[in-house]
Amino acid sequence: MVAGHLRVQNGYWQMILSYKDSTGKRRTKSVTTHLKEKGNKRRAEAMLLDLRRAFTKERQHDLQHGPMFSDFMRDWLAQIRSTVAPTTFASYCRVVERSIIPYFEERQITLQTLTTGDITSYYDWLLHKGLSPTSVLRHHANIHTALEKAVALGLIEANPARQASKPRKADFLPQTYSTEEASQLLNLLHGQTLELPVALALVFGLRRSEVLGLRWEALDLERKLLSVRCAVTQTSLHGKSKVHSREVLKRKASYRTLPIPENILPLLRQYQRESGWLCLDESGVPFRPDQLSGRFQSFLQKNNLRKIRFHDLRHSCAGILISSGVPLLEVQQWLGHSTYQTTADLYVHLDFSTKLKSSETINTILEKE
């Protein structure tokens, strides 16, 4: 029988069970009795015995038929928490806890009996609910990775997600502001606290996390250099929001030093301090990521400007560079993409200059002698 004991918490008896999960790791489970401490010890002991018997019977079923797939996904989340970035873990939790676990738990599918058809049916269910193909692929990534772990642990022989029918990733066309729209935006922002973060995103093509991660120590205004070395992100996990500052960026290419254009120097000198974060709100407090995005959206709406995301300012920077004839390779280096292919996939449709060259070349075929 599974081990268990009683303890008192906040004046009530609580039952604690101790057992090993599907991976052999020691776990505990706490269940309240709703019994007050005084005069209820025997009743609590009887409840604990019943709980131990019921839980032992359930565990014996699991040993015979294997753990439920939903329980395995819970265990997988716990195992990877210390191995991934907080933002990555929070995104995994949203997918696994809010969707994957409830779906498969309701259908009582075990890890050993999980089939490719079960997984494909789940993807079809998500699409029927209205999720985009890109979102469904995020669910697939979690399931596939977790099941690869199950194969490595010897819990299953093969990964049923490998052959699952998944939707094709939808082509992404970024929303961008033209040079005229970008200039209008900056003119309207003149003198407001949003001016600096928006200008940094537009001019340097920085991600929101990179904008908020800039400190004055990263700027050399004499040599006109800006270094991207830090990022500020935000996670929401189990109803609690937390801001994270990290010195280690995800990709090597994200670390970059950029020359500061002459026209943005007056703005930077206007806010210059010896140290600390660059982007502060009216109270002198660093912007939170969600606050910055929310304030940006409110400003666009108030001024009847075309709605784009804050991250689209980065795409707008790329579009302005490309429309001005800057080669894609240089755009890749300016934005800090890890590969040239990433830049090409995102922005090749904006590179109209290459189409003009193709048109001129084809035109020579039609020239009459």
Salt bridges, closest charged atoms under 4 A:
ASP21 OD2 - ARG27 NE 2.83
ASP62 OD2 - ARG59 NH1 3.74
ASP62 OD1 - HIS61 ND1 3.89
ASP71 OD1 - ARG74 NH1 2.83
GLU97 OE1 - HIS238 NE2 2.87
GLU105 OE2 - ARG74 NH2 2.86
GLU106 OE1 - ARG107 NH1 3.78
GLU148 OE2 - ARG162 NE 2.92
ASP171 OD1 - ARG168 NH2 3.84
GLU181 OE1 - ARG306 NH2 2.83
GLU195 OE2 - HIS190 ND1 3.50
GLU210 OE2 - ARG207 NH1 2.52
GLU210 OE1 - ARG256 NH2 2.86
GLU217 OE2 - ARG215 NE 3.78
ASP220 OD2 - ARG223 NH1 3.72
GLU262 OE1 - LYS224 NZ 2.62
GLU282 OE2 - ARG295 NH2 2.59
ASP290 OD1 - ARG288 NE 3.61
ASP312 OD1 - ARG309 NH2 2.90
